Amino acid sequence: MFDAETTALLRAVLDEVCESVSHGEIGARTHVASKILEAATRGEVSLDGLRQVGRDALSRAPTMWR
């Protein structure tokens, strides 16, 4: 679906946005990853744009995910 460079960018953004989220909190990471992937599928592939999408997704996640 995405080339290796874009895939690496998506992973880096996810890791950055979720740096304060435990790797064990799979629900929160999955939620953020889903929103980042949706944005990329719509054509948003800029670093800043994807960061913002990820941050927005994390801030809207249920409290138990933070």
Secondary structure, DSSP 8 states (H G I E B T S, - for coil): ---HHHHHHHHHHHHHHTTTS-TT-HHHHHHHHHHHHHHHHTT---HHHHHHHHHHHHHTS-GGG-
